[in-house]
Amino acid sequence: MLRPRQLFGKYRIVRRLAQGGFAVVYEALDTIEGVRVALKIPHSHLLKSEALADFKREVRMTGRLDHPNILPIKNADFIEDHFVIASALGEKSLAERMKSRMSSRTVFRFAEQMIEAIAHAHRRHIVHCDIKPDNFILFPGGKVRLTDFGIAKISFRTLSASGAGTLGYVAPEQALGRPSKSSDVFSLGLILFQMLSRELPRWPFEWPPPGTATLRRKFPPEGIELIRRALEVDTRRRFHDANHMRAAFQQLKQTLTTSPRRRKRWL
């Protein structure tokens, strides 16, 4: 564990932000650039296992993704025998923001950026595999950026053995070790439903889940249908990937734009 004010390479530790099963995240000051950053440091016992290869793969994978709604990596290096990934420091995670109520407009703006980020990854044949509120970071101006591709897999050839993900946001087929691009869509559908209703749908994911009444008061019928389709347990009826979901969302946005009253309420 690193201590506040401890000098760690060129970084001065400010505080610990989060800790999970794979890594600890710290806020730190880059003493060379003079900016605050987020440092993700894998647990030391993982440095001698294949998990280190996963973190290195995350760096290379994220480097392939150039999109305003995907958090880029500033630097990755070994410091004092620790593997360190540095990225820009956001204001808070979406998980933290969801602790307080959000207007329909805010959800709509966030949803568009979240879909755009995942769609960009899917166009490059990258399945994130861990879409959850903690992995969307909020920046000034309402900017949303997706992070943590640590357990993502490139191409479908590598997906069959992976059942990884975060309990509560995992698609049924992913829990059985068969993740796909549509699994990311399902996870995103869960988040959108939770953002609007403050209820997280659970297995067996039968429609309508608890909280749908609140959803109907806060979102247009076309938007609810988009979320319902994203949450189809049958993958044949779900959006194939985030790009198909993006097309449906853009159609929804266009529909709302043509009506001044509806545009005022939701856009």
FIGUDREN-958527 format. One line per field, with one value per residue: residue in one letter; x, y, z of N, C-alpha, C in turn. Coordinates in pm, 1 decimal. Layout:
<nodes>
type (a ...)
n_east (X ...)
n_north (Y ...)
n_up (Z ...)
ca_east (X ...)
ca_north (Y ...)
ca_up (Z ...)
c_east (X ...)
c_north (Y ...)
c_up (Z ...)
</nodes>
This chain:
<nodes>
type (m l r p r q l f g k y r i v r r l a q g g f a v v y e a l d t i e g v r v a l k i p h s h l l k s e a l a d f k r e v r m t g r l d h p n i l p i k n a d f i e d h f v i a s a l g e k s l a e r m k s r m s s r t v f r f a e q m i e a i a h a h r r h i v h c d i k p d n f i l f p g g k v r l t d f g i a k i s f r t l s a s g a g t l g y v a p e q a l g r p s k s s d v f s l g l i l f q m l s r e l p r w p f e w p p p g t a t l r r k f p p e g i e l i r r a l e v d t r r r f h d a n h m r a a f q q l k q t l t t s p r r r k r w l)
n_east (83.9 53.3 139.4 -17.9 136.3 367.4 650.5 656.3 823.4 793.6 566.3 362.3 188.4 -150.0 -402.4 -582.9 -805.4 -967.2 -1010.3 -975.2 -1021.3 -811.3 -645.4 -516.8 -626.2 -496.0 -505.7 -280.3 -7.2 152.8 472.2 634.4 484.0 299.0 31.3 -268.9 -325.9 -469.0 -359.7 -330.1 -251.0 -157.9 -213.3 61.0 100.2 4.0 184.8 350.0 209.4 -22.2 -192.9 -52.7 17.0 -235.9 -281.7 -83.4 -177.4 -406.9 -304.0 -195.1 -424.7 -598.5 -450.3 -510.0 -753.3 -901.9 -1088.2 -1317.2 -1476.1 -1351.4 -1122.6 -794.6 -465.7 -208.8 49.0 249.3 436.4 709.6 753.8 956.4 940.0 669.8 395.2 258.5 -17.4 -98.9 -344.9 -565.5 -718.9 -1044.7 -1356.3 -1536.6 -1668.6 -1923.7 -2068.9 -2049.6 -2183.4 -2439.2 -2543.8 -2692.8 -2992.0 -3065.2 -3148.6 -3373.4 -3270.4 -2995.1 -2935.7 -2992.8 -2793.4 -2560.4 -2605.9 -2587.2 -2313.6 -2197.1 -2288.1 -2165.1 -1892.8 -1867.2 -1955.0 -1751.0 -1535.3 -1636.4 -1638.5 -1376.6 -1344.2 -1327.4 -1429.5 -1553.0 -1627.7 -1662.7 -1858.6 -1973.7 -2097.9 -1876.0 -1672.4 -1711.2 -1603.3 -1648.7 -1597.1 -1515.2 -1774.9 -1964.7 -1861.9 -1821.3 -1623.6 -1507.3 -1334.5 -1080.4 -1007.5 -911.6 -993.2 -1091.6 -1138.2 -980.2 -1119.2 -1337.6 -1232.5 -1098.9 -1284.1 -1439.7 -1370.7 -1398.8 -1559.5 -1561.7 -1629.0 -1841.8 -2034.6 -2382.6 -2393.5 -2356.2 -2422.9 -2649.6 -2544.6 -2276.2 -2212.6 -2212.4 -1984.6 -1975.2 -1923.1 -1999.1 -2018.1 -2278.6 -2316.6 -2194.1 -2378.4 -2606.4 -2518.6 -2490.1 -2756.5 -2863.6 -2740.4 -2847.0 -3119.0 -3104.8 -3002.3 -3220.1 -3437.1 -3343.4 -3332.2 -3185.5 -3216.1 -3261.5 -3171.4 -3444.6 -3445.0 -3691.3 -3927.6 -4180.6 -3925.7 -3893.5 -3936.9 -4003.9 -4228.4 -4139.1 -3948.9 -4110.5 -4219.6 -4005.5 -3879.3 -3903.2 -4141.4 -4017.2 -3753.1 -3766.5 -3831.4 -3593.5 -3420.4 -3546.0 -3506.1 -3227.7 -3202.6 -3287.1 -3296.8 -3265.7 -3026.8 -3062.2 -3264.8 -3175.9 -2986.2 -2729.3 -2472.6 -2304.0 -2308.7 -2540.2 -2718.4 -2650.8 -2741.8 -3018.7 -3050.2 -2979.1 -3186.8 -3395.9 -3320.9 -3348.4 -3624.4 -3724.2 -3623.5 -3776.2 -4008.5 -4097.5 -4197.2 -4137.5 -3864.8 -3781.1 -3834.4 -3672.3 -3423.7)
n_north (-119.0 218.0 535.3 850.4 1141.6 1008.6 963.4 822.9 698.6 933.5 1028.7 1173.4 1043.5 1102.7 1008.8 702.2 575.3 356.8 1.2 -323.1 -668.1 -706.9 -482.0 -173.1 162.1 483.5 834.2 1067.7 1304.0 1409.3 1490.3 1593.1 1678.7 1823.9 1769.5 1610.0 1262.0 934.8 638.2 305.9 15.6 -306.4 -578.8 -705.9 -985.4 -1066.2 -1006.1 -1210.2 -1385.2 -1494.6 -1285.5 -1046.8 -1033.8 -986.5 -723.6 -589.6 -638.3 -488.7 -228.7 -220.3 -270.4 -57.3 143.5 115.8 228.1 513.6 751.4 1001.2 926.4 722.5 641.8 740.0 594.7 743.6 670.0 375.8 166.0 7.5 66.0 67.6 -214.0 -245.8 -272.2 -11.2 177.7 477.5 727.8 995.8 1194.3 1173.5 1336.7 1184.8 848.5 690.4 524.7 648.7 884.8 788.9 756.1 967.8 1130.8 1154.5 1365.1 1308.0 1417.1 1427.8 1154.1 1078.0 1217.3 1103.1 834.4 834.9 888.7 668.6 454.9 525.2 492.1 213.0 114.7 203.4 45.6 -207.1 -191.6 -231.3 -489.0 -549.7 -673.0 -559.3 -679.3 -616.2 -419.5 -175.6 54.2 156.7 161.4 367.9 688.6 1017.0 1339.8 1695.5 1912.7 1725.9 1507.0 1165.9 879.3 561.8 308.3 68.5 -192.7 -431.8 -705.2 -748.5 -906.7 -976.1 -1043.5 -1311.6 -1562.4 -1589.7 -1580.6 -1791.3 -1920.7 -1741.5 -1625.4 -1397.2 -1088.4 -846.9 -929.4 -893.6 -718.9 -877.6 -1043.9 -1317.8 -1525.9 -1465.3 -1518.9 -1788.3 -1838.7 -1760.9 -1502.8 -1217.2 -955.1 -868.0 -918.7 -706.9 -514.4 -599.2 -560.4 -282.7 -212.6 -286.9 -96.6 145.1 108.0 102.3 359.1 519.9 416.6 352.7 94.3 -224.6 -461.2 -815.8 -1165.1 -1378.4 -1190.3 -1111.2 -935.8 -694.4 -567.3 -497.1 -152.8 -54.2 109.4 357.5 404.3 445.2 689.7 856.2 831.3 829.7 627.1 504.3 499.8 331.2 96.0 53.3 -2.0 -229.9 -409.5 -427.8 -573.7 -827.6 -1167.8 -1374.9 -1391.2 -1369.3 -1192.6 -963.8 -652.8 -693.2 -587.3 -299.8 -110.2 -154.6 -94.2 172.1 280.9 253.6 422.2 669.5 698.7 723.0 965.6 1137.1 1117.6 1237.8 1491.5 1602.8 1680.3 1957.8 1975.6 1725.0 1723.0 1929.3 1814.5 1583.9 1611.6)
n_up (0.0 -85.2 54.7 140.7 7.4 -42.8 -250.9 -563.5 -806.3 -1057.7 -952.2 -697.6 -437.2 -365.2 -264.4 -196.2 -432.0 -509.2 -465.1 -587.9 -691.3 -862.8 -877.0 -730.9 -718.7 -735.2 -663.3 -789.2 -809.4 -1095.2 -1092.5 -1285.9 -1513.0 -1375.9 -1331.6 -1208.8 -1181.7 -1241.9 -1100.6 -1178.3 -1015.3 -1034.8 -805.7 -618.9 -613.4 -854.3 -1043.9 -1113.4 -1258.3 -1518.5 -1521.7 -1531.5 -1797.7 -1896.7 -1809.3 -1950.5 -2203.8 -2190.7 -2201.3 -2462.1 -2607.9 -2540.2 -2647.9 -2913.9 -2941.7 -3030.8 -2930.5 -2824.1 -2606.3 -2477.5 -2231.9 -2258.1 -2214.4 -2035.9 -1963.5 -1917.6 -1714.1 -1534.7 -1196.9 -926.2 -913.0 -947.8 -1168.5 -1344.4 -1449.2 -1588.9 -1613.0 -1722.3 -1467.8 -1363.2 -1256.8 -1104.4 -1073.2 -1275.2 -1112.3 -862.0 -922.7 -964.9 -716.7 -647.0 -764.0 -1115.4 -1385.3 -1662.6 -1894.0 -1836.3 -1812.2 -2074.9 -2219.5 -2108.3 -2176.3 -2457.9 -2498.3 -2371.0 -2526.7 -2768.3 -2703.1 -2655.0 -2897.9 -3064.8 -2973.3 -3041.4 -3319.8 -3366.9 -3307.3 -3036.7 -2734.4 -2436.7 -2188.4 -1918.7 -1855.0 -1652.0 -1398.3 -1251.3 -1434.8 -1607.5 -1638.0 -1523.0 -1655.8 -1656.1 -1785.5 -1845.2 -1979.1 -2063.4 -2013.8 -2108.9 -1936.1 -1829.0 -1975.8 -1898.7 -1881.7 -2126.6 -2443.9 -2753.6 -3064.5 -3155.6 -3127.0 -2889.3 -2692.1 -2588.3 -2348.3 -2148.1 -1869.5 -1735.4 -1557.4 -1387.6 -1113.8 -1125.2 -1339.2 -1555.3 -1858.4 -1921.4 -2092.3 -2084.3 -1821.5 -1837.1 -1969.0 -2233.8 -2368.4 -2579.5 -2827.7 -2797.9 -2532.9 -2399.9 -2474.2 -2332.0 -2067.4 -2070.2 -2111.5 -1864.0 -1697.4 -1798.1 -1740.4 -1461.2 -1406.0 -1465.8 -1319.0 -1069.9 -993.7 -1019.0 -1261.0 -1218.8 -1245.0 -1328.0 -1535.7 -1644.8 -1840.7 -1763.8 -1547.0 -1187.2 -1113.9 -1358.8 -1383.4 -1287.4 -1482.0 -1707.1 -1650.3 -1675.3 -1920.7 -2280.8 -2469.7 -2693.9 -2611.8 -2393.0 -2521.5 -2658.7 -2444.4 -2346.4 -2558.1 -2551.9 -2322.2 -2378.2 -2307.8 -2486.7 -2720.1 -2991.7 -3028.0 -2923.4 -2955.7 -3189.3 -3159.4 -3015.4 -3214.2 -3362.7 -3161.0 -3129.6 -3373.2 -3338.1 -3119.2 -3227.9 -3405.8 -3225.2 -3105.6 -3324.6 -3365.2 -3130.4 -3164.4 -3366.2 -3246.4 -3075.1 -2806.9 -2694.6 -2734.3 -2565.6 -2319.8 -2298.3 -2431.4)
ca_east (0.0 125.7 91.1 -30.2 257.4 481.6 699.3 654.9 870.9 770.4 433.8 343.6 58.4 -244.3 -494.0 -631.5 -938.5 -1045.5 -934.8 -1051.3 -952.9 -695.4 -556.4 -550.9 -620.1 -460.5 -490.2 -141.3 39.4 268.3 558.2 699.5 385.1 223.1 -112.2 -312.4 -356.5 -511.2 -262.0 -379.5 -136.2 -199.9 -162.0 194.6 101.6 -36.3 293.9 419.5 110.4 -69.8 -267.8 31.7 1.5 -365.4 -267.0 -4.8 -266.4 -496.7 -233.6 -187.7 -560.6 -648.2 -375.6 -572.5 -883.7 -889.7 -1225.7 -1332.7 -1546.9 -1269.0 -1014.0 -663.6 -360.7 -100.2 179.4 253.6 577.1 740.1 811.9 989.5 888.5 525.2 347.3 174.1 -87.0 -141.6 -443.3 -619.1 -803.1 -1177.8 -1419.8 -1593.9 -1719.3 -2069.0 -2124.2 -2063.6 -2287.7 -2569.2 -2591.5 -2791.0 -3083.3 -3025.0 -3260.0 -3383.5 -3175.9 -2860.3 -2926.0 -2989.4 -2660.2 -2465.1 -2631.6 -2534.0 -2168.0 -2163.6 -2310.0 -2061.8 -1765.4 -1869.9 -1966.0 -1616.8 -1458.5 -1690.0 -1593.3 -1239.3 -1353.6 -1290.6 -1540.4 -1501.6 -1652.1 -1684.5 -1931.3 -2037.5 -2088.2 -1742.5 -1579.0 -1737.2 -1549.4 -1704.6 -1503.2 -1585.5 -1856.3 -2053.1 -1796.0 -1815.6 -1519.3 -1500.0 -1199.5 -1058.5 -1021.1 -820.5 -1033.2 -1149.1 -1076.9 -980.1 -1170.8 -1423.1 -1158.1 -1048.0 -1393.0 -1518.0 -1337.3 -1402.5 -1686.2 -1529.4 -1722.3 -1879.4 -2163.3 -2487.4 -2396.3 -2312.0 -2527.1 -2662.5 -2452.6 -2140.3 -2196.6 -2189.9 -1857.5 -1990.6 -1943.6 -1993.4 -2045.7 -2413.1 -2308.4 -2169.9 -2506.1 -2692.6 -2467.2 -2524.0 -2900.2 -2884.3 -2699.7 -2943.7 -3239.8 -3075.8 -2986.5 -3350.9 -3534.0 -3273.8 -3348.2 -3102.1 -3282.6 -3189.9 -3214.5 -3430.5 -3454.0 -3820.2 -3980.3 -4106.7 -3867.4 -3929.1 -3884.4 -4047.8 -4322.7 -4057.1 -3887.8 -4210.0 -4240.7 -3883.8 -3817.7 -4004.7 -4168.3 -3916.5 -3632.0 -3791.1 -3821.9 -3450.4 -3365.2 -3604.6 -3438.0 -3091.8 -3210.3 -3338.8 -3214.1 -3239.2 -2933.8 -3109.7 -3357.6 -3102.8 -2897.0 -2611.8 -2358.2 -2334.3 -2333.2 -2683.1 -2784.2 -2624.6 -2832.3 -3151.7 -3047.7 -2979.9 -3322.9 -3471.5 -3284.6 -3409.3 -3768.4 -3749.4 -3586.1 -3881.3 -4119.4 -4044.7 -4235.4 -4061.2 -3723.1 -3761.7 -3841.6 -3571.6 -3293.1)
ca_north (0.0 343.7 631.9 988.4 1223.2 924.8 981.2 693.1 738.4 1078.1 1058.0 1188.5 986.9 1190.4 924.6 582.4 597.3 233.0 -123.7 -437.8 -796.0 -708.8 -366.5 -57.9 286.1 598.8 968.0 1108.3 1421.6 1391.9 1602.1 1646.8 1751.7 1911.7 1738.8 1496.6 1144.8 812.8 530.4 171.4 -68.1 -443.5 -637.0 -760.5 -1129.4 -1090.8 -974.6 -1332.4 -1474.4 -1453.1 -1161.5 -936.9 -1029.6 -923.3 -579.9 -540.3 -642.0 -374.3 -110.6 -225.5 -264.6 78.9 225.5 103.1 292.7 659.2 800.0 1095.6 866.1 614.3 703.0 695.1 571.8 840.8 604.8 244.4 137.4 -54.9 156.8 -4.7 -351.2 -243.2 -232.9 105.5 235.8 613.2 787.8 1123.2 1183.0 1229.7 1393.7 1073.6 741.2 689.5 458.4 751.6 978.8 723.1 759.0 1075.2 1125.0 1220.0 1401.5 1231.9 1476.5 1383.8 1013.2 1071.5 1260.4 1001.0 711.9 849.4 876.0 531.1 372.2 559.3 432.8 68.3 92.2 220.9 -75.2 -319.5 -178.5 -282.2 -628.7 -559.2 -689.8 -510.7 -788.6 -570.8 -294.1 -148.5 197.8 194.1 173.0 491.2 798.9 1145.6 1451.4 1824.0 1934.3 1613.4 1407.8 1030.0 800.3 421.7 266.0 -67.3 -301.5 -533.7 -843.2 -756.1 -1005.6 -939.6 -1142.9 -1413.0 -1686.8 -1594.8 -1551.8 -1905.3 -1967.1 -1631.6 -1592.1 -1287.4 -976.4 -807.7 -983.1 -792.6 -654.0 -976.5 -1106.2 -1461.3 -1611.3 -1438.1 -1592.2 -1928.5 -1848.8 -1738.4 -1359.5 -1166.9 -811.2 -843.7 -923.0 -568.4 -445.1 -636.3 -491.5 -142.0 -202.3 -291.1 31.4 247.6 84.6 141.2 503.6 583.7 365.9 324.8 -49.3 -306.5 -587.5 -936.3 -1291.4 -1424.8 -1078.2 -1110.4 -802.0 -578.1 -585.7 -392.7 -21.0 -14.4 220.7 478.6 417.7 499.2 831.2 934.0 809.5 812.6 485.8 452.0 473.7 211.7 -18.2 32.0 -69.4 -365.3 -494.7 -451.1 -669.3 -957.0 -1282.3 -1444.0 -1305.3 -1350.7 -1080.3 -849.9 -586.5 -778.7 -519.3 -161.7 -28.5 -167.4 -16.5 312.4 320.2 267.8 540.6 787.8 710.7 776.6 1106.4 1207.8 1122.6 1336.7 1622.7 1654.9 1728.9 2057.1 1946.0 1608.5 1762.3 2009.9 1731.2 1479.4 1637.1)
ca_up (0.0 -91.5 153.4 93.9 -2.0 -79.0 -387.0 -630.7 -937.3 -1074.4 -898.7 -554.7 -405.2 -295.6 -186.4 -262.6 -486.8 -514.1 -458.0 -634.7 -686.6 -950.8 -867.4 -647.8 -796.4 -653.6 -720.4 -769.3 -881.0 -1182.7 -1053.4 -1405.5 -1592.2 -1288.0 -1340.0 -1128.8 -1263.4 -1174.5 -1116.2 -1150.3 -982.7 -1005.6 -682.4 -642.0 -637.9 -992.8 -1134.8 -1152.3 -1318.0 -1650.2 -1507.6 -1576.5 -1943.4 -1922.2 -1791.5 -2063.9 -2318.2 -2175.4 -2248.7 -2608.2 -2659.4 -2525.2 -2742.7 -3045.9 -2938.1 -3033.5 -2929.5 -2710.9 -2493.5 -2421.5 -2154.6 -2305.3 -2115.3 -2048.4 -1950.7 -1852.6 -1688.5 -1407.0 -1098.2 -803.2 -929.3 -964.5 -1299.7 -1319.6 -1564.3 -1554.6 -1702.9 -1675.1 -1349.1 -1380.0 -1138.6 -1028.9 -1158.0 -1291.8 -993.0 -758.8 -966.2 -956.7 -579.1 -641.8 -877.1 -1239.1 -1470.6 -1786.4 -1989.5 -1802.0 -1850.8 -2220.8 -2263.8 -2067.9 -2252.8 -2593.4 -2494.5 -2333.2 -2645.7 -2865.8 -2661.6 -2675.1 -3041.9 -3121.8 -2941.2 -3118.6 -3458.9 -3370.5 -3263.2 -2896.3 -2641.7 -2309.1 -2092.5 -1780.9 -1859.3 -1522.9 -1367.2 -1203.7 -1546.6 -1681.3 -1558.8 -1561.5 -1664.5 -1663.8 -1903.5 -1870.6 -2063.9 -2010.0 -2078.9 -2069.7 -1900.9 -1776.9 -2071.7 -1846.7 -1909.3 -2259.6 -2532.8 -2894.1 -3157.9 -3095.8 -3105.8 -2752.0 -2599.2 -2542.6 -2213.8 -2052.1 -1805.9 -1645.5 -1553.8 -1252.2 -1074.7 -1126.7 -1469.5 -1653.2 -1939.6 -1888.4 -2169.5 -2038.9 -1695.7 -1873.5 -2039.5 -2377.7 -2392.6 -2715.8 -2832.8 -2745.4 -2386.4 -2359.7 -2492.8 -2219.9 -1948.4 -2083.7 -2087.5 -1718.8 -1639.9 -1837.5 -1661.9 -1323.3 -1400.0 -1474.6 -1221.7 -944.0 -968.4 -1106.5 -1294.0 -1179.5 -1303.1 -1467.7 -1629.3 -1713.4 -1864.0 -1712.0 -1413.6 -1089.5 -1148.3 -1492.7 -1371.3 -1279.8 -1613.7 -1799.6 -1619.8 -1697.2 -2051.6 -2384.9 -2502.8 -2786.4 -2534.3 -2311.6 -2613.0 -2683.4 -2326.4 -2340.7 -2655.8 -2502.8 -2211.1 -2422.1 -2268.9 -2613.2 -2794.3 -3129.3 -3027.2 -2867.8 -3049.7 -3214.3 -3097.9 -2976.2 -3332.1 -3389.7 -3055.8 -3161.9 -3481.2 -3278.9 -3033.3 -3314.1 -3455.7 -3112.0 -3091.7 -3436.1 -3339.3 -3026.1 -3215.1 -3453.8 -3164.2 -2979.5 -2668.4 -2648.6 -2730.8 -2445.5 -2201.0 -2285.3 -2493.5)
c_east (87.9 60.2 74.6 101.8 381.1 519.6 717.8 692.7 855.4 636.1 437.3 201.0 -25.9 -336.9 -530.9 -775.4 -1025.2 -952.9 -1025.3 -969.2 -825.5 -595.7 -607.3 -535.5 -595.7 -476.1 -347.6 -111.2 160.0 359.3 633.2 601.9 301.4 73.2 -143.5 -358.3 -414.1 -408.1 -328.6 -259.6 -185.6 -140.0 -33.1 194.1 60.7 78.5 370.3 322.9 68.9 -151.7 -184.9 22.1 -130.9 -354.8 -185.7 -91.6 -364.0 -432.2 -231.1 -326.2 -615.3 -576.8 -433.7 -702.1 -867.6 -1029.9 -1243.6 -1404.2 -1477.6 -1147.4 -878.5 -566.6 -247.7 36.1 162.2 399.5 590.3 806.5 833.1 924.9 736.3 492.4 242.0 113.9 -141.7 -239.6 -492.9 -714.3 -937.6 -1232.4 -1473.5 -1635.9 -1870.2 -2134.9 -2145.1 -2176.0 -2426.9 -2623.6 -2692.3 -2875.3 -3027.9 -3148.9 -3260.9 -3286.7 -3032.9 -2839.3 -2914.0 -2850.6 -2553.7 -2480.3 -2571.7 -2383.2 -2124.2 -2179.0 -2201.3 -1928.7 -1761.5 -1879.0 -1829.5 -1530.5 -1506.1 -1649.3 -1451.1 -1229.6 -1304.6 -1417.5 -1488.5 -1512.5 -1672.7 -1748.4 -2008.0 -2020.1 -1949.0 -1645.8 -1614.0 -1696.2 -1602.8 -1598.7 -1581.5 -1662.9 -1949.5 -1994.6 -1788.9 -1709.5 -1515.5 -1355.4 -1197.3 -1094.3 -937.6 -861.5 -1102.9 -1072.8 -1088.5 -1019.9 -1245.4 -1348.1 -1114.5 -1158.6 -1452.8 -1491.2 -1352.4 -1542.1 -1668.6 -1632.6 -1753.4 -2019.5 -2265.5 -2500.5 -2356.3 -2432.0 -2533.3 -2562.3 -2308.0 -2112.5 -2170.0 -2062.1 -1867.0 -2014.7 -1932.4 -2016.6 -2183.9 -2416.7 -2280.3 -2298.8 -2598.7 -2649.1 -2501.5 -2673.4 -2932.9 -2851.4 -2801.5 -3073.0 -3219.0 -3062.2 -3121.9 -3444.1 -3477.5 -3295.6 -3260.5 -3174.6 -3195.7 -3248.1 -3350.7 -3452.2 -3583.4 -3872.0 -4130.4 -4051.6 -3915.7 -3863.3 -3931.7 -4145.0 -4248.4 -3994.0 -3984.4 -4238.5 -4122.5 -3826.6 -3926.1 -4024.1 -4064.9 -3785.1 -3646.7 -3781.7 -3676.2 -3387.3 -3417.5 -3533.8 -3295.1 -3090.3 -3275.8 -3244.0 -3174.7 -3151.9 -2977.9 -3204.3 -3295.0 -3026.8 -2771.0 -2486.2 -2397.6 -2356.4 -2479.0 -2763.3 -2767.2 -2718.9 -2973.3 -3158.0 -3051.8 -3117.8 -3414.5 -3445.2 -3348.6 -3560.2 -3802.6 -3721.1 -3697.8 -4001.5 -4065.9 -4076.9 -4153.7 -3912.0 -3692.3 -3756.7 -3721.7 -3432.9 -3226.5)
c_north (124.6 445.6 769.7 1063.3 1140.3 950.4 843.0 717.0 889.1 1120.7 1074.9 1145.5 1087.9 1108.8 801.0 607.2 471.7 113.5 -238.0 -563.6 -800.8 -596.7 -265.7 66.2 402.4 727.7 1011.2 1234.7 1382.6 1512.2 1661.9 1733.0 1846.9 1888.9 1618.5 1384.0 1034.7 704.8 397.5 79.4 -208.3 -493.8 -714.5 -909.3 -1163.6 -1069.1 -1098.2 -1432.9 -1421.5 -1324.9 -1041.3 -922.1 -964.3 -771.5 -519.1 -537.5 -524.4 -248.4 -108.0 -208.5 -122.8 173.2 221.6 182.1 443.6 717.5 891.3 1037.6 741.3 678.4 651.4 674.0 670.4 772.2 468.6 204.5 59.7 49.6 77.7 -144.4 -358.9 -204.7 -125.0 154.3 371.3 664.7 918.8 1099.7 1250.2 1286.7 1284.6 965.2 755.0 624.1 558.8 849.5 920.2 715.0 871.1 1072.3 1202.4 1252.2 1314.6 1285.8 1430.2 1238.7 999.9 1109.2 1157.9 876.0 720.8 830.4 733.9 436.8 398.2 492.9 283.3 34.9 105.3 96.8 -193.9 -311.2 -228.0 -422.5 -648.7 -567.7 -654.4 -614.8 -744.0 -432.1 -278.2 -0.9 241.8 219.4 285.2 607.2 930.7 1253.9 1582.5 1839.6 1820.2 1507.6 1273.3 952.3 659.4 383.0 118.0 -176.4 -422.1 -676.7 -854.4 -857.6 -958.3 -1061.0 -1254.0 -1542.9 -1701.3 -1585.9 -1673.3 -1945.4 -1859.8 -1608.9 -1474.9 -1176.3 -943.4 -854.8 -870.8 -724.6 -749.0 -1035.2 -1255.7 -1549.0 -1587.7 -1510.9 -1739.4 -1946.3 -1827.8 -1589.9 -1323.9 -1016.7 -780.3 -854.3 -783.2 -487.2 -472.4 -562.3 -343.8 -120.2 -203.8 -156.4 139.9 232.2 133.1 292.6 573.7 543.6 349.8 181.0 -125.0 -437.7 -707.9 -1058.6 -1331.1 -1316.5 -1079.4 -967.8 -799.2 -604.0 -478.5 -259.8 29.7 102.7 354.1 507.8 485.1 646.2 916.7 922.5 788.4 664.7 425.3 420.0 350.9 86.9 -48.8 -42.8 -212.0 -459.2 -524.7 -558.1 -801.0 -1067.9 -1363.2 -1353.0 -1282.1 -1232.5 -952.6 -778.7 -671.8 -719.3 -375.6 -71.5 -37.9 -89.1 132.8 362.0 342.4 393.0 667.8 809.4 768.0 926.2 1190.2 1223.0 1229.6 1478.0 1685.0 1708.7 1827.0 2024.1 1829.9 1641.8 1840.2 1923.2 1639.4 1512.6 1761.4)
c_up (0.0 1.1 90.5 108.4 -33.2 -224.2 -449.2 -776.0 -949.3 -1014.9 -746.9 -520.6 -326.3 -206.6 -266.2 -307.1 -479.8 -504.2 -499.0 -629.3 -768.5 -922.9 -764.6 -735.5 -701.2 -734.0 -689.4 -849.0 -965.4 -1160.3 -1172.1 -1484.8 -1507.1 -1294.4 -1250.7 -1220.0 -1175.5 -1204.8 -1082.6 -1132.8 -949.4 -874.6 -711.6 -673.3 -781.2 -1090.4 -1180.5 -1215.5 -1453.1 -1642.6 -1551.7 -1727.5 -1980.6 -1910.1 -1905.9 -2189.9 -2313.6 -2230.4 -2401.0 -2670.7 -2653.7 -2620.6 -2882.8 -3054.7 -2926.1 -3045.4 -2809.0 -2590.0 -2440.1 -2355.2 -2203.9 -2189.4 -2140.5 -2048.3 -1884.3 -1836.6 -1558.7 -1317.3 -969.3 -802.6 -932.2 -1108.1 -1279.4 -1450.8 -1520.9 -1659.7 -1643.6 -1558.9 -1374.4 -1250.1 -1046.6 -1126.1 -1173.6 -1171.2 -880.4 -794.6 -949.5 -814.2 -556.6 -768.8 -996.8 -1320.3 -1595.8 -1891.1 -1962.9 -1842.1 -2002.0 -2273.0 -2228.5 -2154.7 -2392.4 -2595.4 -2460.3 -2452.1 -2748.9 -2831.7 -2691.8 -2823.1 -3109.3 -3095.5 -3024.9 -3265.3 -3475.9 -3311.6 -3121.0 -2812.9 -2502.6 -2198.9 -1948.0 -1780.6 -1728.8 -1490.4 -1322.2 -1318.6 -1643.9 -1590.6 -1614.0 -1552.7 -1674.4 -1794.6 -1937.4 -1961.7 -1991.8 -2086.9 -2019.9 -2043.0 -1864.7 -1876.8 -2027.7 -1875.4 -2043.6 -2344.0 -2676.7 -2977.5 -3086.3 -3067.1 -2960.6 -2648.1 -2530.2 -2398.3 -2107.5 -1998.9 -1712.7 -1655.1 -1409.7 -1221.8 -1066.6 -1260.4 -1582.6 -1726.7 -1909.0 -1962.3 -2128.9 -1908.3 -1720.2 -1955.1 -2188.3 -2407.4 -2539.9 -2711.8 -2774.4 -2593.1 -2331.1 -2370.6 -2374.5 -2093.3 -1952.5 -2061.5 -1939.5 -1654.2 -1672.7 -1758.0 -1518.9 -1308.3 -1393.7 -1360.6 -1081.4 -898.4 -1067.2 -1136.2 -1259.6 -1248.1 -1246.6 -1572.7 -1710.9 -1725.6 -1834.0 -1572.6 -1317.5 -1125.8 -1282.9 -1488.0 -1364.0 -1415.0 -1710.6 -1773.9 -1663.3 -1837.6 -2154.8 -2418.1 -2596.6 -2714.3 -2447.7 -2398.5 -2645.7 -2566.8 -2317.4 -2437.3 -2613.3 -2395.1 -2250.0 -2377.9 -2391.2 -2699.5 -2938.0 -3139.7 -2973.3 -2978.9 -3065.2 -3152.2 -3069.4 -3096.4 -3375.8 -3285.3 -3082.0 -3270.2 -3427.6 -3191.5 -3117.1 -3376.0 -3347.7 -3097.3 -3201.4 -3416.0 -3236.4 -3075.8 -3298.0 -3377.2 -3060.6 -2834.3 -2614.2 -2641.1 -2604.0 -2321.0 -2185.7 -2343.7 -2433.6)
</nodes>
